[in-house]
Amino acid sequence: MIDFFVDFFSYHFLNRALLVGVLVSLCAALLGVSLVLKRYSMIGDGLSHVSFGALSIAVAFHWAPLPVSIPVVMAAAFCLLRLSENSKIKGDAAIALISSSALAIGVIVMSFGSGMNADVYNYMFGSILAVSQSDVWISVSLSVIVLTLYALFYNKIFSVTFDENFARATGTKAALYNMLLAFLTAITIVIGMRLMGALLISSLIIFPALTSMRVCRSFQGVVILSAAIAVVCFFIGLLLSFLFSTPAGASVVVVNLMALVVFTLLGKCLRRAR
């Protein structure tokens, strides 16, 4: 067992993937609780498709992927909120409209550039080899910003999550904090997509929140447990990926699925015991 972990941590690309993955999982889990409760969970899926389109354009023009993707995805988050709140195109329809358009543009750009090859697979499903040292520094910096802003505005995010109308009545600028939530989600999606892929990154937002809600009743309890579950599941998923040579992103999602099943059964047992 010791030899296994020594071998695991001897690979630099695994260390980079572990550091970025843990930070992204933590950010996604914290934001995911509010997104799931506000029924915004699919915004992560929509923004990941937008990020795929932006990354495709960046690769085609030989630009740095992250600096291009971040402003594009943040602009898309703003558009999604505006469409949902002030347009005839509501909620899931707005997400489907923007995400499918961005995904189609990304695939077309990829086909004209590097062609439909392994690059497309890596962007769609993620690759631990795609995380460079520069990506690590950018990801760590952005993750610290996300966690800091979440901690600073935790009470405001809590208020707009549970009762937005009451929050507005008490003077809270709900639209501003909804936008903050969307922007933090956009940053998290961008820094995690190279690792998890466009089709799997939203699972880091949805699964830990749903899993922790099986056993916890308070918002704070759900947030803390969700963060712990996300980090542990990512670590176990990466270990299983290394052990069985399976795709890292898919392995992490399967571990999260297993955790959801276990906690669902545990929640039923606890309710019966009460």
Buried (B, 14 or more C-beta within 10 A) or exposed (E): EEEEEEEBEEEEBBBBBBBBBBBBBBBBBBBBBBBBBBEBBBBBBBBBBBBBBBBBBBBBEEBEBBEBBBEBBBBBBBBBBEBBEEEEBEBEEBBBBBBEEBBEBBBEBBBEBBEEEEBBEBBBBBBBEBBBEEBBEBBBEBBEEBBEBBEEBBEBBBBBBEEBEEBBEEEBEBBEBBBBBBBBBBBBBBBBBBBBBBBBBBBBBBBBBBBBBBBBEEBEEBBBBBBBBBBBBBBBBBBBBBEEEEBBBBBBBBBBBBBBEEBBEEBEEEEEEE
